[in-house]
Amino acid sequence: MLKKILYVLLAALVIIQFIRPKQNVATGPFPNDISTKFAINENVSSILKESCYDCHSNNTRYPWYANTQPVAWWLADHVNEGKKELNFSEFATYTAKRQRKKFNEIMDEVKEGEMPLESYTVVHRNAKLTAEQKDALYKWCEENLATLPPAEPAQQTNNKTENK
């Protein structure tokens, strides 16, 4: 009985190797890339490409194990979630309000050590950010926030003033 279960599991493992998710691979240029709207110095560009773009752009560099199921499914889901949250290849299409929010989120995530994810840096050791790299990203975000139009003040609604 145990042999039959092992054969079924082995057959299932072999069969799922043929069910592959679509990979996030595209060739540029990306007309809506963040670099088309915001200045990115070489240092910050290098940091973004090494530590962020695999999950937050339209082009992922896949490791060898991305061709093995179920790992490929997990990676595809991870990349899709990352792109949904922040996509540097489409950043120029975001509204100023959303760009402001994303720059602030980048600053918070980097400052708190939440990004890049530990599960990513375990395998991609070069993606782990040093204190200097964190400072460079933080400063770059602050500089770009200063170029955005000021946030609209929240509209204050007061029934008394509306009735007068």
JOJOKA-V830791 format. One record per residue. N is the residue number from 1. SS is DSSP state (2 for helix, 1 for strand, 0 for the rest). PHI is phi in degrees with one decimal (none if undefined). Layout:
# JOJOKA-V830791
N&SS&PHI / N&SS&PHI
This chain:
# JOJOKA-V830791
1&0&none / 2&2&-62.5 / 3&2&-62.9 / 4&2&-63.5 / 5&2&-63.3 / 6&2&-63.6 / 7&2&-64.1 / 8&2&-64.5 / 9&2&-63.7 / 10&2&-64.1 / 11&2&-62.7 / 12&2&-62.3 / 13&2&-62.5 / 14&2&-68.7 / 15&2&-62.9 / 16&2&-68.0 / 17&0&-65.3 / 18&0&-92.1 / 19&0&-103.4 / 20&0&-113.4 / 21&0&-76.3 / 22&0&-69.8 / 23&0&-86.1 / 24&0&-87.6 / 25&0&-126.6 / 26&0&-142.3 / 27&0&-101.1 / 28&0&-74.3 / 29&0&-78.8 / 30&0&-107.1 / 31&0&-64.7 / 32&0&-108.7 / 33&0&-61.7 / 34&2&-56.0 / 35&2&-69.2 / 36&2&-79.8 / 37&0&-116.7 / 38&0&-125.2 / 39&0&-68.9 / 40&0&-129.8 / 41&0&-72.8 / 42&2&-60.1 / 43&2&-63.6 / 44&2&-66.6 / 45&2&-58.6 / 46&2&-63.7 / 47&2&-63.0 / 48&2&-61.2 / 49&2&-66.2 / 50&2&-79.7 / 51&2&-110.7 / 52&0&-125.3 / 53&0&-64.5 / 54&0&-60.2 / 55&0&-105.9 / 56&0&-123.5 / 57&0&-153.6 / 58&0&-88.9 / 59&0&-143.7 / 60&0&-106.9 / 61&0&-89.6 / 62&0&-92.4 / 63&0&-77.5 / 64&2&-56.0 / 65&2&-74.1 / 66&2&-72.7 / 67&2&-96.1 / 68&0&-114.5 / 69&0&-89.3 / 70&0&-90.4 / 71&2&-58.5 / 72&2&-61.1 / 73&2&-65.9 / 74&2&-63.2 / 75&2&-63.2 / 76&2&-61.2 / 77&2&-64.1 / 78&2&-61.8 / 79&2&-65.6 / 80&2&-61.9 / 81&2&-65.6 / 82&2&-62.1 / 83&2&-68.0 / 84&2&-66.1 / 85&2&-75.9 / 86&0&-157.6 / 87&0&-127.2 / 88&2&-63.8 / 89&2&-72.8 / 90&2&-120.0 / 91&2&-58.2 / 92&2&-67.3 / 93&2&-84.5 / 94&0&-69.4 / 95&0&-68.1 / 96&2&-59.1 / 97&2&-62.7 / 98&2&-69.7 / 99&2&-60.6 / 100&2&-58.9 / 101&2&-61.1 / 102&2&-67.5 / 103&2&-60.9 / 104&2&-64.2 / 105&2&-65.8 / 106&2&-59.1 / 107&2&-59.1 / 108&2&-65.3 / 109&2&-63.7 / 110&2&-69.1 / 111&2&-61.1 / 112&0&-83.8 / 113&0&75.3 / 114&0&-79.8 / 115&0&-128.2 / 116&0&-65.7 / 117&0&-60.4 / 118&2&-62.0 / 119&2&-63.3 / 120&2&-83.3 / 121&2&-72.9 / 122&0&-61.9 / 123&0&-90.5 / 124&0&-105.9 / 125&2&-60.7 / 126&2&-68.7 / 127&2&-81.6 / 128&0&-65.3 / 129&0&-85.4 / 130&0&-82.0 / 131&2&-60.7 / 132&2&-65.8 / 133&2&-66.6 / 134&2&-60.7 / 135&2&-62.1 / 136&2&-63.4 / 137&2&-64.5 / 138&2&-61.0 / 139&2&-64.3 / 140&2&-61.0 / 141&2&-63.0 / 142&2&-60.1 / 143&2&-61.3 / 144&2&-72.6 / 145&2&-60.7 / 146&2&-67.2 / 147&2&-86.4 / 148&0&-80.5 / 149&0&-61.1 / 150&0&-61.7 / 151&0&-65.1 / 152&0&-72.4 / 153&0&-66.0 / 154&0&-61.7 / 155&0&-73.5 / 156&0&-93.0 / 157&0&-110.7 / 158&0&-129.8 / 159&2&-58.5 / 160&2&-63.5 / 161&2&-74.3 / 162&2&-70.7 / 163&2&-82.2 / 164&0&-80.4
